[in-house]
């Protein structure tokens, strides 16, 4: 799982989240951003309203929460989701967790201690280059 700091950098760079079953997230507020939640049809459900998306908490594990606006949540994309978002820019993942990607016509390598973080750093560079 990527770090909250990297997830925030990706969001701030323009990555948008459309909640789906299996997605992990934190509530993006100081003091409550340590707990990771998972969107599930049984526990946390996505409710789409004309005013926006709300994540509804149901069941006993989240008893203190009724719902939180998706805009107040921070998506923690999985490794496979990050790789998919890189699309054709992704070249390879090698041992030692180095992701190689083609960004703005240049082959670049991103090495991290976790594969998801390497993918996240590559995606951050990709998004930033696309916006430049």
N, CA, C and O atoms as CSV, one atom per row, in Angstrom:
chain,resi,resn,atom,element,x,y,z
A,1,UNK,N,N,0.849,-1.174,0.000
A,1,UNK,CA,C,0.000,0.000,0.000
A,1,UNK,C,C,0.897,1.241,0.000
A,1,UNK,O,O,1.884,1.302,0.733
A,2,UNK,N,N,0.549,2.215,-0.817
A,2,UNK,CA,C,1.349,3.434,-0.890
A,2,UNK,C,C,1.153,4.262,0.380
A,2,UNK,O,O,0.195,4.070,1.129
A,3,UNK,N,N,2.082,5.180,0.598
A,3,UNK,CA,C,1.994,6.036,1.775
A,3,UNK,C,C,0.898,7.083,1.585
A,3,UNK,O,O,0.515,7.406,0.460
A,4,UNK,N,N,0.409,7.598,2.693
A,4,UNK,CA,C,-0.591,8.656,2.651
A,4,UNK,C,C,-0.002,9.892,1.973
A,4,UNK,O,O,-0.693,10.576,1.218
A,5,UNK,N,N,1.273,10.177,2.242
A,5,UNK,CA,C,1.923,11.343,1.628
A,5,UNK,C,C,1.968,11.218,0.108
A,5,UNK,O,O,1.705,12.192,-0.597
A,6,UNK,N,N,2.298,10.029,-0.410
A,6,UNK,CA,C,2.336,9.821,-1.853
A,6,UNK,C,C,0.926,9.890,-2.437
A,6,UNK,O,O,0.726,10.459,-3.511
A,7,UNK,N,N,-0.045,9.318,-1.741
A,7,UNK,CA,C,-1.437,9.388,-2.202
A,7,UNK,C,C,-1.897,10.844,-2.280
A,7,UNK,O,O,-2.586,11.227,-3.226
A,8,UNK,N,N,-1.522,11.651,-1.297
A,8,UNK,CA,C,-1.896,13.070,-1.305
A,8,UNK,C,C,-1.212,13.796,-2.462
A,8,UNK,O,O,-1.823,14.650,-3.105
A,9,UNK,N,N,0.049,13.461,-2.730
A,9,UNK,CA,C,0.769,14.093,-3.846
A,9,UNK,C,C,0.110,13.732,-5.174
A,9,UNK,O,O,-0.014,14.584,-6.055
A,10,UNK,N,N,-0.313,12.477,-5.326
A,10,UNK,CA,C,-0.997,12.064,-6.550
A,10,UNK,C,C,-2.325,12.804,-6.709
A,10,UNK,O,O,-2.653,13.270,-7.800
A,11,UNK,N,N,-3.081,12.909,-5.627
A,11,UNK,CA,C,-4.346,13.649,-5.683
A,11,UNK,C,C,-4.103,15.111,-6.042
A,11,UNK,O,O,-4.795,15.678,-6.888
A,12,UNK,N,N,-3.116,15.710,-5.391
A,12,UNK,CA,C,-2.821,17.117,-5.637
A,12,UNK,C,C,-2.323,17.354,-7.068
A,12,UNK,O,O,-2.480,18.446,-7.614
A,13,UNK,N,N,-1.719,16.318,-7.667
A,13,UNK,CA,C,-1.249,16.426,-9.051
A,13,UNK,C,C,-2.380,16.256,-10.056
A,13,UNK,O,O,-2.209,16.531,-11.244
A,14,UNK,N,N,-3.542,15.801,-9.574
A,14,UNK,CA,C,-4.688,15.694,-10.470
A,14,UNK,C,C,-5.320,14.321,-10.574
A,14,UNK,O,O,-6.300,14.161,-11.302
A,15,UNK,N,N,-4.794,13.313,-9.870
A,15,UNK,CA,C,-5.388,11.977,-9.925
A,15,UNK,C,C,-6.745,12.013,-9.233
A,15,UNK,O,O,-6.853,12.425,-8.078
A,16,UNK,N,N,-7.768,11.584,-9.941
A,16,UNK,CA,C,-9.123,11.583,-9.394
A,16,UNK,C,C,-9.564,10.169,-9.080
A,16,UNK,O,O,-9.195,9.215,-9.767
A,17,UNK,N,N,-10.363,10.051,-8.024
A,17,UNK,CA,C,-10.823,8.764,-7.535
A,17,UNK,C,C,-12.304,8.604,-7.793
A,17,UNK,O,O,-13.104,9.494,-7.502
A,18,UNK,N,N,-12.654,7.463,-8.340
A,18,UNK,CA,C,-14.038,7.071,-8.522
A,18,UNK,C,C,-14.205,5.787,-7.712
A,18,UNK,O,O,-13.917,4.702,-8.217
A,19,UNK,N,N,-14.667,5.893,-6.462
A,19,UNK,CA,C,-14.684,4.743,-5.545
A,19,UNK,C,C,-15.346,3.512,-6.138
A,19,UNK,O,O,-16.397,3.582,-6.777
A,20,UNK,N,N,-14.694,2.387,-5.902
A,20,UNK,CA,C,-15.229,1.098,-6.334
A,20,UNK,C,C,-14.892,0.052,-5.271
A,20,UNK,O,O,-13.973,0.235,-4.474
A,21,UNK,N,N,-15.633,-1.023,-5.271
A,21,UNK,CA,C,-15.432,-2.083,-4.297
A,21,UNK,C,C,-13.971,-2.532,-4.282
A,21,UNK,O,O,-13.369,-2.776,-5.328
A,22,UNK,N,N,-13.420,-2.635,-3.078
A,22,UNK,CA,C,-12.039,-3.070,-2.902
A,22,UNK,C,C,-11.048,-1.931,-2.745
A,22,UNK,O,O,-9.906,-2.156,-2.345
A,23,UNK,N,N,-11.469,-0.707,-3.056
A,23,UNK,CA,C,-10.568,0.436,-2.906
A,23,UNK,C,C,-10.319,0.723,-1.431
A,23,UNK,O,O,-11.216,0.594,-0.598
A,24,UNK,N,N,-9.082,1.114,-1.121
A,24,UNK,CA,C,-8.719,1.508,0.239
A,24,UNK,C,C,-8.583,3.019,0.301
A,24,UNK,O,O,-8.197,3.661,-0.676
A,25,UNK,N,N,-8.904,3.578,1.461
A,25,UNK,CA,C,-8.817,5.026,1.627
A,25,UNK,C,C,-8.656,5.367,3.099
A,25,UNK,O,O,-8.913,4.546,3.979
A,26,UNK,N,N,-8.224,6.597,3.345
A,26,UNK,CA,C,-8.219,7.162,4.687
A,26,UNK,C,C,-9.103,8.396,4.657
A,26,UNK,O,O,-9.343,8.971,3.595
A,27,UNK,N,N,-9.584,8.800,5.817
A,27,UNK,CA,C,-10.315,10.052,5.912
A,27,UNK,C,C,-9.264,11.146,5.995
A,27,UNK,O,O,-8.384,11.105,6.855
A,28,UNK,N,N,-9.353,12.105,5.115
A,28,UNK,CA,C,-8.311,13.118,4.943
A,28,UNK,C,C,-8.480,14.272,5.932
A,28,UNK,O,O,-8.707,15.419,5.547
A,29,UNK,N,N,-8.363,13.933,7.214
A,29,UNK,CA,C,-8.446,14.930,8.276
A,29,UNK,C,C,-7.447,14.541,9.358
A,29,UNK,O,O,-7.318,13.364,9.695
A,30,UNK,N,N,-6.740,15.531,9.905
A,30,UNK,CA,C,-5.786,15.226,10.971
A,30,UNK,C,C,-6.459,14.507,12.134
A,30,UNK,O,O,-7.580,14.838,12.520
A,31,UNK,N,N,-5.766,13.528,12.680
A,31,UNK,CA,C,-6.280,12.792,13.821
A,31,UNK,C,C,-7.088,11.563,13.470
A,31,UNK,O,O,-7.275,10.685,14.312
A,32,UNK,N,N,-7.575,11.482,12.233
A,32,UNK,CA,C,-8.340,10.293,11.831
A,32,UNK,C,C,-7.773,9.675,10.556
A,32,UNK,O,O,-8.392,8.789,9.968
A,33,UNK,N,N,-6.604,10.136,10.129
A,33,UNK,CA,C,-6.036,9.643,8.872
A,33,UNK,C,C,-5.134,8.434,9.049
A,33,UNK,O,O,-4.447,8.034,8.109
A,34,UNK,N,N,-5.124,7.838,10.250
A,34,UNK,CA,C,-4.325,6.634,10.485
A,34,UNK,C,C,-5.096,5.356,10.179
A,34,UNK,O,O,-4.492,4.311,9.940
A,35,UNK,N,N,-6.413,5.429,10.185
A,35,UNK,CA,C,-7.235,4.247,9.939
A,35,UNK,C,C,-7.504,4.098,8.453
A,35,UNK,O,O,-7.973,5.028,7.797
A,36,UNK,N,N,-7.200,2.911,7.927
A,36,UNK,CA,C,-7.434,2.622,6.517
A,36,UNK,C,C,-8.748,1.860,6.400
A,36,UNK,O,O,-8.968,0.866,7.091
A,37,UNK,N,N,-9.615,2.342,5.517
A,37,UNK,CA,C,-10.909,1.715,5.271
A,37,UNK,C,C,-10.912,1.097,3.880
A,37,UNK,O,O,-10.125,1.482,3.015
A,38,UNK,N,N,-11.797,0.145,3.679
A,38,UNK,CA,C,-11.953,-0.507,2.384
A,38,UNK,C,C,-13.399,-0.395,1.948
A,38,UNK,O,O,-14.316,-0.703,2.708
A,39,UNK,N,N,-13.596,0.051,0.713
A,39,UNK,CA,C,-14.949,0.116,0.177
A,39,UNK,C,C,-15.419,-1.309,-0.058
A,39,UNK,O,O,-14.771,-2.085,-0.760
A,40,UNK,N,N,-16.554,-1.639,0.536
A,40,UNK,CA,C,-17.122,-2.973,0.426
A,40,UNK,C,C,-18.633,-2.838,0.393
A,40,UNK,O,O,-19.202,-1.951,1.029
A,41,UNK,N,N,-19.258,-3.696,-0.330
A,41,UNK,CA,C,-20.710,-3.664,-0.388
A,41,UNK,C,C,-21.313,-3.999,0.975
A,41,UNK,O,O,-22.478,-3.692,1.226
A,42,UNK,N,N,-20.540,-4.620,1.846
A,42,UNK,CA,C,-21.065,-5.020,3.143
A,42,UNK,C,C,-20.792,-3.981,4.231
A,42,UNK,O,O,-21.579,-3.859,5.170
A,43,UNK,N,N,-19.698,-3.234,4.122
A,43,UNK,CA,C,-19.326,-2.344,5.212
A,43,UNK,C,C,-19.360,-0.875,4.820
A,43,UNK,O,O,-20.000,-0.071,5.498
A,44,UNK,N,N,-18.684,-0.515,3.739
A,44,UNK,CA,C,-18.654,0.866,3.275
A,44,UNK,C,C,-19.200,0.875,1.857
A,44,UNK,O,O,-18.629,0.269,0.950
A,45,UNK,N,N,-20.307,1.570,1.684
A,45,UNK,CA,C,-20.943,1.609,0.378
A,45,UNK,C,C,-20.850,2.997,-0.230
A,45,UNK,O,O,-20.948,4.007,0.467
A,46,UNK,N,N,-20.660,3.028,-1.531
A,46,UNK,CA,C,-20.647,4.288,-2.272
A,46,UNK,C,C,-22.092,4.646,-2.625
A,46,UNK,O,O,-22.839,3.821,-3.152
A,47,UNK,N,N,-22.473,5.897,-2.323
A,47,UNK,CA,C,-23.800,6.413,-2.660
A,47,UNK,C,C,-23.600,7.635,-3.539
A,47,UNK,O,O,-22.983,8.614,-3.118
A,48,UNK,N,N,-24.120,7.582,-4.755
A,48,UNK,CA,C,-23.994,8.701,-5.681
A,48,UNK,C,C,-25.262,9.547,-5.636
A,48,UNK,O,O,-26.367,9.057,-5.873
A,49,UNK,N,N,-25.077,10.823,-5.329
A,49,UNK,CA,C,-26.171,11.780,-5.273
A,49,UNK,C,C,-25.863,12.915,-6.249
A,49,UNK,O,O,-24.709,13.082,-6.645
A,50,UNK,N,N,-26.856,13.688,-6.640
A,50,UNK,CA,C,-26.581,14.826,-7.526
A,50,UNK,C,C,-25.548,15.793,-6.930
A,50,UNK,O,O,-24.832,16.472,-7.666
A,51,UNK,N,N,-25.476,15.850,-5.608
A,51,UNK,CA,C,-24.532,16.766,-4.948
A,51,UNK,C,C,-23.125,16.179,-4.834
A,51,UNK,O,O,-22.186,16.895,-4.484
A,52,UNK,N,N,-22.969,14.882,-5.124
A,52,UNK,CA,C,-21.645,14.258,-5.052
A,52,UNK,C,C,-21.719,12.861,-4.475
A,52,UNK,O,O,-22.795,12.360,-4.145
A,53,UNK,N,N,-20.570,12.248,-4.361
A,53,UNK,CA,C,-20.469,10.886,-3.848
A,53,UNK,C,C,-20.248,10.918,-2.343
A,53,UNK,O,O,-19.433,11.691,-1.841
A,54,UNK,N,N,-20.978,10.074,-1.633
A,54,UNK,CA,C,-20.836,9.925,-0.188
A,54,UNK,C,C,-20.529,8.462,0.085
A,54,UNK,O,O,-21.114,7.572,-0.532
A,55,UNK,N,N,-19.606,8.214,1.016
A,55,UNK,CA,C,-19.274,6.854,1.419
A,55,UNK,C,C,-20.034,6.549,2.703
A,55,UNK,O,O,-19.789,7.175,3.734
A,56,UNK,N,N,-20.954,5.592,2.647
A,56,UNK,CA,C,-21.799,5.247,3.787
A,56,UNK,C,C,-21.204,4.111,4.586
A,56,UNK,O,O,-20.866,3.065,4.031
A,57,UNK,N,N,-21.071,4.309,5.899
A,57,UNK,CA,C,-20.515,3.288,6.783
A,57,UNK,C,C,-21.655,2.506,7.406
A,57,UNK,O,O,-22.538,3.071,8.051
A,58,UNK,N,N,-21.623,1.198,7.203
A,58,UNK,CA,C,-22.661,0.319,7.724
A,58,UNK,C,C,-21.991,-0.815,8.490
A,58,UNK,O,O,-20.860,-1.190,8.181
A,59,UNK,N,N,-22.660,-1.344,9.457
A,59,UNK,CA,C,-22.104,-2.469,10.187
A,59,UNK,C,C,-21.473,-2.019,11.495
A,59,UNK,O,O,-21.523,-0.841,11.848
A,60,UNK,N,N,-20.883,-2.964,12.205
A,60,UNK,CA,C,-20.400,-2.687,13.547
A,60,UNK,C,C,-19.000,-2.096,13.590
A,60,UNK,O,O,-18.675,-1.393,14.547
A,61,UNK,N,N,-18.148,-2.353,12.587
A,61,UNK,CA,C,-16.772,-1.880,12.676
A,61,UNK,C,C,-16.657,-0.377,12.560
A,61,UNK,O,O,-15.723,0.206,13.111
A,62,UNK,N,N,-17.554,0.257,11.876
A,62,UNK,CA,C,-17.514,1.698,11.713
A,62,UNK,C,C,-18.715,2.356,12.398
A,62,UNK,O,O,-19.264,3.335,11.891
A,63,UNK,N,N,-19.111,1.826,13.525
A,63,UNK,CA,C,-20.336,2.257,14.174
A,63,UNK,C,C,-20.373,3.747,14.480
A,63,UNK,O,O,-21.454,4.336,14.519
A,64,UNK,N,N,-19.229,4.367,14.696
A,64,UNK,CA,C,-19.212,5.783,15.079
A,64,UNK,C,C,-19.363,6.704,13.862
A,64,UNK,O,O,-19.588,7.903,14.024
A,65,UNK,N,N,-19.244,6.167,12.670
A,65,UNK,CA,C,-19.347,6.981,11.466
A,65,UNK,C,C,-20.638,6.665,10.744
A,65,UNK,O,O,-21.039,5.506,10.639
A,66,UNK,N,N,-21.280,7.693,10.251
A,66,UNK,CA,C,-22.469,7.485,9.440
A,66,UNK,C,C,-22.058,7.497,7.978
A,66,UNK,O,O,-22.325,6.542,7.249
A,67,UNK,N,N,-21.403,8.580,7.540
A,67,UNK,CA,C,-20.906,8.672,6.174
A,67,UNK,C,C,-19.877,9.793,6.122
A,67,UNK,O,O,-19.797,10.640,7.012
A,68,UNK,N,N,-19.104,9.768,5.060
A,68,UNK,CA,C,-18.109,10.804,4.827
A,68,UNK,C,C,-18.129,11.107,3.334
A,68,UNK,O,O,-18.219,10.192,2.516
A,69,UNK,N,N,-18.046,12.366,2.982
A,69,UNK,CA,C,-18.012,12.757,1.583
A,69,UNK,C,C,-16.734,12.218,0.947
A,69,UNK,O,O,-15.666,12.277,1.557
A,70,UNK,N,N,-16.833,11.701,-0.254
A,70,UNK,CA,C,-15.657,11.160,-0.935
A,70,UNK,C,C,-14.565,12.221,-1.074
A,70,UNK,O,O,-13.381,11.886,-1.099
A,71,UNK,N,N,-14.949,13.491,-1.163
A,71,UNK,CA,C,-13.964,14.570,-1.277
A,71,UNK,C,C,-13.148,14.728,0.001
A,71,UNK,O,O,-12.076,15.331,-0.025
A,72,UNK,N,N,-13.637,14.197,1.117
A,72,UNK,CA,C,-12.914,14.247,2.384
A,72,UNK,C,C,-12.096,12.990,2.620
A,72,UNK,O,O,-11.541,12.794,3.701
A,73,UNK,N,N,-12.022,12.141,1.608
A,73,UNK,CA,C,-11.301,10.885,1.703
A,73,UNK,C,C,-10.097,10.919,0.778
A,73,UNK,O,O,-10.076,11.658,-0.206
A,74,UNK,N,N,-9.113,10.127,1.098
A,74,UNK,CA,C,-7.898,10.056,0.296
A,74,UNK,C,C,-7.708,8.616,-0.148
A,74,UNK,O,O,-7.519,7.722,0.677
A,75,UNK,N,N,-7.758,8.399,-1.446
A,75,UNK,CA,C,-7.621,7.082,-2.048
A,75,UNK,C,C,-6.182,6.593,-1.914
A,75,UNK,O,O,-5.238,7.346,-2.154
A,76,UNK,N,N,-6.024,5.342,-1.533
A,76,UNK,CA,C,-4.728,4.683,-1.473
A,76,UNK,C,C,-4.716,3.598,-2.549
A,76,UNK,O,O,-4.990,2.434,-2.257
A,77,UNK,N,N,-4.397,3.975,-3.799
A,77,UNK,CA,C,-4.475,2.993,-4.883
A,77,UNK,C,C,-3.527,1.816,-4.671
A,77,UNK,O,O,-2.425,1.956,-4.140
A,78,UNK,N,N,-4.003,0.656,-5.107
A,78,UNK,CA,C,-3.200,-0.573,-5.043
A,78,UNK,C,C,-2.178,-0.581,-6.169
A,78,UNK,O,O,-2.256,0.200,-7.118
A,79,UNK,N,N,-1.216,-1.487,-6.033
A,79,UNK,CA,C,-0.160,-1.640,-7.040
A,79,UNK,C,C,-0.735,-1.874,-8.434
A,79,UNK,O,O,-0.284,-1.254,-9.398
A,80,UNK,N,N,-1.721,-2.758,-8.552
A,80,UNK,CA,C,-2.294,-3.044,-9.871
A,80,UNK,C,C,-3.016,-1.834,-10.454
A,80,UNK,O,O,-2.997,-1.626,-11.667
A,81,UNK,N,N,-3.653,-1.033,-9.599
A,81,UNK,CA,C,-4.340,0.163,-10.080
A,81,UNK,C,C,-3.338,1.206,-10.572
A,81,UNK,O,O,-3.570,1.867,-11.584
A,82,UNK,N,N,-2.228,1.349,-9.852
A,82,UNK,CA,C,-1.191,2.304,-10.262
A,82,UNK,C,C,-0.579,1.890,-11.592
A,82,UNK,O,O,-0.349,2.728,-12.464
A,83,UNK,N,N,-0.315,0.595,-11.744
A,83,UNK,CA,C,0.248,0.088,-12.999
A,83,UNK,C,C,-0.718,0.332,-14.153
A,83,UNK,O,O,-0.304,0.736,-15.239
A,84,UNK,N,N,-1.995,0.088,-13.917
A,84,UNK,CA,C,-3.000,0.321,-14.955
A,84,UNK,C,C,-3.077,1.800,-15.330
A,84,UNK,O,O,-3.219,2.135,-16.506
A,85,UNK,N,N,-2.985,2.682,-14.335
A,85,UNK,CA,C,-3.033,4.121,-14.605
A,85,UNK,C,C,-1.816,4.602,-15.386
A,85,UNK,O,O,-1.910,5.569,-16.142
A,86,UNK,N,N,-0.678,3.940,-15.213
A,86,UNK,CA,C,0.506,4.284,-16.006
A,86,UNK,C,C,0.300,3.940,-17.479
A,86,UNK,O,O,0.889,4.557,-18.366
A,87,UNK,N,N,-0.544,2.949,-17.716
A,87,UNK,CA,C,-0.865,2.565,-19.092
A,87,UNK,C,C,0.359,2.255,-19.919
A,87,UNK,O,O,1.272,1.583,-19.439
A,88,UNK,N,N,0.401,2.731,-21.162
A,88,UNK,CA,C,1.508,2.404,-22.061
A,88,UNK,C,C,2.839,3.038,-21.641
A,88,UNK,O,O,3.882,2.701,-22.203
A,89,UNK,N,N,2.819,3.943,-20.670
A,89,UNK,CA,C,4.080,4.531,-20.186
A,89,UNK,C,C,4.890,3.508,-19.395
A,89,UNK,O,O,6.112,3.624,-19.300
A,90,UNK,N,N,4.210,2.499,-18.822
A,90,UNK,CA,C,4.902,1.469,-18.034
A,90,UNK,C,C,5.757,0.611,-18.948
A,90,UNK,O,O,5.301,0.124,-19.982
A,91,UNK,N,N,7.028,0.433,-18.537
A,91,UNK,CA,C,7.956,-0.413,-19.290
A,91,UNK,C,C,8.216,-1.704,-18.542
A,91,UNK,O,O,8.055,-2.787,-19.105
A,92,UNK,N,N,8.625,-1.607,-17.248
A,92,UNK,CA,C,8.948,-2.822,-16.506
A,92,UNK,C,C,9.010,-2.564,-15.005
A,92,UNK,O,O,9.124,-1.429,-14.542
A,93,UNK,N,N,8.929,-3.667,-14.267
A,93,UNK,CA,C,9.185,-3.689,-12.831
A,93,UNK,C,C,10.283,-4.718,-12.625
A,93,UNK,O,O,10.138,-5.866,-13.044
A,94,UNK,N,N,11.370,-4.327,-11.991
A,94,UNK,CA,C,12.472,-5.254,-11.752
A,94,UNK,C,C,12.670,-5.466,-10.260
A,94,UNK,O,O,12.163,-4.703,-9.437
A,95,UNK,N,N,13.415,-6.515,-9.922
A,95,UNK,CA,C,13.726,-6.823,-8.535
A,95,UNK,C,C,14.328,-5.595,-7.871
A,95,UNK,O,O,15.028,-4.811,-8.512
A,96,UNK,N,N,14.053,-5.436,-6.597
A,96,UNK,CA,C,14.495,-4.240,-5.912
A,96,UNK,C,C,13.485,-3.130,-6.055
A,96,UNK,O,O,13.706,-2.010,-5.593
A,97,UNK,N,N,12.364,-3.443,-6.703
A,97,UNK,CA,C,11.250,-2.523,-6.885
A,97,UNK,C,C,11.641,-1.245,-7.624
A,97,UNK,O,O,11.504,-0.132,-7.117
A,98,UNK,N,N,12.125,-1.454,-8.827
A,98,UNK,CA,C,12.388,-0.347,-9.735
A,98,UNK,C,C,11.386,-0.413,-10.867
A,98,UNK,O,O,11.323,-1.400,-11.601
A,99,UNK,N,N,10.602,0.647,-11.004
A,99,UNK,CA,C,9.653,0.775,-12.102
A,99,UNK,C,C,10.314,1.642,-13.164
A,99,UNK,O,O,10.800,2.736,-12.877
A,100,UNK,N,N,10.325,1.142,-14.387
A,100,UNK,CA,C,10.818,1.911,-15.518
A,100,UNK,C,C,9.610,2.329,-16.339
A,100,UNK,O,O,8.735,1.523,-16.653
A,101,UNK,N,N,9.588,3.626,-16.680
A,101,UNK,CA,C,8.460,4.167,-17.435
A,101,UNK,C,C,8.978,5.192,-18.439
A,101,UNK,O,O,10.009,5.829,-18.224
A,102,UNK,N,N,8.255,5.334,-19.518
A,102,UNK,CA,C,8.569,6.353,-20.512
A,102,UNK,C,C,7.703,7.565,-20.222
A,102,UNK,O,O,6.479,7.514,-20.341
A,103,UNK,N,N,8.352,8.652,-19.840
A,103,UNK,CA,C,7.649,9.864,-19.445
A,103,UNK,C,C,8.156,11.014,-20.300
A,103,UNK,O,O,9.346,11.331,-20.296
A,104,UNK,N,N,7.250,11.628,-21.025
A,104,UNK,CA,C,7.596,12.737,-21.930
A,104,UNK,C,C,8.724,12.329,-22.877
A,104,UNK,O,O,9.642,13.105,-23.144
A,105,UNK,N,N,8.634,11.090,-23.381
A,105,UNK,CA,C,9.614,10.602,-24.344
A,105,UNK,C,C,10.943,10.155,-23.750
A,105,UNK,O,O,11.848,9.760,-24.485
A,106,UNK,N,N,11.066,10.211,-22.446
A,106,UNK,CA,C,12.314,9.846,-21.770
A,106,UNK,C,C,12.087,8.621,-20.884
A,106,UNK,O,O,11.096,8.560,-20.157
A,107,UNK,N,N,12.995,7.649,-20.940
A,107,UNK,CA,C,12.909,6.481,-20.073
A,107,UNK,C,C,13.471,6.848,-18.706
A,107,UNK,O,O,14.610,7.297,-18.581
A,108,UNK,N,N,12.636,6.645,-17.678
A,108,UNK,CA,C,13.036,6.989,-16.313
A,108,UNK,C,C,12.809,5.812,-15.394
A,108,UNK,O,O,11.926,4.988,-15.633
A,109,UNK,N,N,13.613,5.730,-14.331
A,109,UNK,CA,C,13.509,4.647,-13.352
A,109,UNK,C,C,13.152,5.233,-11.990
A,109,UNK,O,O,13.643,6.296,-11.607
A,110,UNK,N,N,12.297,4.527,-11.273
A,110,UNK,CA,C,11.828,4.939,-9.950
A,110,UNK,C,C,12.004,3.757,-9.005
A,110,UNK,O,O,11.335,2.735,-9.161
A,111,UNK,N,N,12.888,3.885,-8.037
A,111,UNK,CA,C,13.197,2.800,-7.105
A,111,UNK,C,C,12.696,3.162,-5.717
A,111,UNK,O,O,12.981,4.244,-5.204
A,112,UNK,N,N,11.946,2.245,-5.117
A,112,UNK,CA,C,11.408,2.427,-3.761
A,112,UNK,C,C,11.500,1.098,-3.022
A,112,UNK,O,O,11.800,0.065,-3.621
A,113,UNK,N,N,11.242,1.131,-1.727
A,113,UNK,CA,C,11.300,-0.094,-0.927
A,113,UNK,C,C,10.067,-0.973,-1.120
A,113,UNK,O,O,10.087,-2.154,-0.773
A,114,UNK,N,N,8.999,-0.405,-1.669
A,114,UNK,CA,C,7.785,-1.150,-1.998
A,114,UNK,C,C,7.436,-0.917,-3.463
A,114,UNK,O,O,7.579,0.194,-3.974
A,115,UNK,N,N,6.984,-1.960,-4.126
A,115,UNK,CA,C,6.633,-1.839,-5.543
A,115,UNK,C,C,5.542,-0.791,-5.746
A,115,UNK,O,O,5.603,-0.017,-6.702
A,116,UNK,N,N,4.546,-0.755,-4.861
A,116,UNK,CA,C,3.451,0.209,-5.011
A,116,UNK,C,C,3.979,1.641,-4.970
A,116,UNK,O,O,3.513,2.493,-5.727
A,117,UNK,N,N,4.939,1.910,-4.102
A,117,UNK,CA,C,5.505,3.260,-4.036
A,117,UNK,C,C,6.286,3.604,-5.301
A,117,UNK,O,O,6.262,4.749,-5.753
A,118,UNK,N,N,6.978,2.620,-5.872
A,118,UNK,CA,C,7.708,2.859,-7.130
A,118,UNK,C,C,6.714,3.181,-8.251
A,118,UNK,O,O,6.935,4.106,-9.033
A,119,UNK,N,N,5.628,2.423,-8.325
A,119,UNK,CA,C,4.584,2.725,-9.307
A,119,UNK,C,C,3.994,4.112,-9.050
A,119,UNK,O,O,3.764,4.876,-9.988
A,120,UNK,N,N,3.751,4.434,-7.784
A,120,UNK,CA,C,3.185,5.725,-7.439
A,120,UNK,C,C,4.087,6.891,-7.830
A,120,UNK,O,O,3.611,7.907,-8.336
A,121,UNK,N,N,5.385,6.744,-7.596
A,121,UNK,CA,C,6.324,7.802,-7.977
A,121,UNK,C,C,6.365,7.964,-9.498
A,121,UNK,O,O,6.427,9.083,-10.006
A,122,UNK,N,N,6.330,6.844,-10.217
A,122,UNK,CA,C,6.319,6.910,-11.684
A,122,UNK,C,C,5.041,7.591,-12.169
A,122,UNK,O,O,5.085,8.422,-13.076
A,123,UNK,N,N,3.904,7.241,-11.568
A,123,UNK,CA,C,2.634,7.858,-11.967
A,123,UNK,C,C,2.626,9.346,-11.647
A,123,UNK,O,O,2.116,10.147,-12.431
A,124,UNK,N,N,3.184,9.721,-10.508
A,124,UNK,CA,C,3.264,11.135,-10.151
A,124,UNK,C,C,4.080,11.909,-11.188
A,124,UNK,O,O,3.683,12.998,-11.604
A,125,UNK,N,N,5.214,11.350,-11.605
A,125,UNK,CA,C,6.031,11.994,-12.628
A,125,UNK,C,C,5.281,12.054,-13.959
A,125,UNK,O,O,5.361,13.053,-14.673
A,126,UNK,N,N,4.557,10.996,-14.290
A,126,UNK,CA,C,3.792,10.934,-15.530
A,126,UNK,C,C,2.696,12.008,-15.564
A,126,UNK,O,O,2.537,12.714,-16.560
A,127,UNK,N,N,1.952,12.119,-14.474
A,127,UNK,CA,C,0.875,13.120,-14.393
A,127,UNK,C,C,1.476,14.526,-14.465
A,127,UNK,O,O,0.979,15.388,-15.189
A,128,UNK,N,N,2.543,14.741,-13.709
A,128,UNK,CA,C,3.177,16.064,-13.685
A,128,UNK,C,C,3.685,16.460,-15.058
A,128,UNK,O,O,3.551,17.615,-15.462
A,129,UNK,N,N,4.262,15.519,-15.775
A,129,UNK,CA,C,4.770,15.804,-17.125
A,129,UNK,C,C,3.627,16.107,-18.085
A,129,UNK,O,O,3.755,16.959,-18.964
A,130,UNK,N,N,2.509,15.404,-17.913
A,130,UNK,CA,C,1.362,15.626,-18.794
A,130,UNK,C,C,0.748,17.012,-18.589
A,130,UNK,O,O,0.176,17.589,-19.513
A,131,UNK,N,N,0.873,17.533,-17.377
A,131,UNK,CA,C,0.299,18.841,-17.062
A,131,UNK,C,C,1.257,19.992,-17.366
A,131,UNK,O,O,0.854,21.155,-17.391
A,132,UNK,N,N,2.524,19.660,-17.596
A,132,UNK,CA,C,3.541,20.718,-17.836
A,132,UNK,C,C,3.411,21.305,-19.217
A,132,UNK,O,O,4.176,22.196,-19.584
